Amino acid sequence: MYIRKLYLILILLITFMASFATGYFMVEKYVGSSIKNKSYNLEKQPNVVTAKSSSNNNIDAVINSNTKIVRFISYRRGVEYEVPKVEKPNEELLGMNFELASEYFKKDGYVISSFTSDQVTVKRYIDDVWPPNTYLMIAEDGLVKCYKIDENSKPIFLEEVEIEFEVQPEDVQTELKRGKIFENQEKLEEYIANIDS
């Protein structure tokens, strides 16, 4: 009877140890491979950073003197409009990993959308303001109007455009209702010519 209980306890102990070892190594394998391939990408919502697998991005990356910093200011009034600025890292950024760089850029209102040793892309989202020094085409009260946005993000009326708004494709109507931004007057005029024909 005593030997039978000893065998039973021994079998249970071996089963427990085998289960533990199998679980441990499976978790180690899964977590280890995900850490090696971890990347950081911005999802649709700003200020939410998640990790995704990618061979181009990893958490071991640090900013060095050859890293390209790409800053985007993303204006979200109307149709989203992004203004990129490429720069070299300053002395403060050199040697920073993802977490340290996140804190650094957060001070200026930026979030990291991608992070590698070659390039760090950050975005700053601005709502309720038109991008300065641009042109705007917007449908208001059934009319399509064009504005110049000054350096203070204030719209200055330019002209009313004679476009048959109702016959435009749905995506064009949606853009114009929200407000479509153009980098310069030439691009605005080119767009008018294209949708007018």
ZILINFEN-V57141 format. One record per residue. N is the residue number from 1. SS is DSSP state (H for helix, E for strand, L for the rest). Layout:
N/SS, N/SS
This chain:
1/L, 2/H, 3/H, 4/H, 5/H, 6/H, 7/H, 8/H, 9/H, 10/H, 11/H, 12/H, 13/H, 14/H, 15/H, 16/H, 17/H, 18/H, 19/H, 20/H, 21/H, 22/H, 23/H, 24/H, 25/H, 26/H, 27/H, 28/H, 29/H, 30/H, 31/H, 32/H, 33/H, 34/H, 35/H, 36/H, 37/L, 38/E, 39/E, 40/E, 41/E, 42/E, 43/L, 44/L, 45/L, 46/L, 47/L, 48/L, 49/E, 50/E, 51/E, 52/E, 53/E, 54/L, 55/L, 56/L, 57/L, 58/L, 59/L, 60/L, 61/L, 62/L, 63/L, 64/L, 65/L, 66/L, 67/L, 68/E, 69/E, 70/E, 71/E, 72/E, 73/E, 74/E, 75/E, 76/L, 77/L, 78/L, 79/L, 80/L, 81/E, 82/E, 83/E, 84/E, 85/E, 86/E, 87/E, 88/E, 89/L, 90/L, 91/L, 92/L, 93/L, 94/L, 95/L, 96/L, 97/L, 98/H, 99/H, 100/H, 101/H, 102/H, 103/H, 104/H, 105/H, 106/H, 107/L, 108/L, 109/L, 110/L, 111/E, 112/E, 113/E, 114/E, 115/E, 116/L, 117/L, 118/L, 119/E, 120/E, 121/E, 122/E, 123/E, 124/E, 125/E, 126/E, 127/L, 128/L, 129/L, 130/L, 131/L, 132/L, 133/L, 134/E, 135/E, 136/E, 137/E, 138/E, 139/E, 140/E, 141/L, 142/L, 143/E, 144/E, 145/E, 146/E, 147/E, 148/E, 149/E, 150/L, 151/L, 152/L, 153/L, 154/L, 155/E, 156/E, 157/E, 158/E, 159/E, 160/E, 161/E, 162/L, 163/L, 164/L, 165/H, 166/H, 167/H, 168/L, 169/L, 170/H, 171/H, 172/H, 173/H, 174/H, 175/H, 176/H, 177/H, 178/H, 179/L, 180/E, 181/E, 182/E, 183/L, 184/L, 185/H, 186/H, 187/H, 188/H, 189/H, 190/H, 191/H, 192/H, 193/H, 194/H, 195/H, 196/H, 197/L
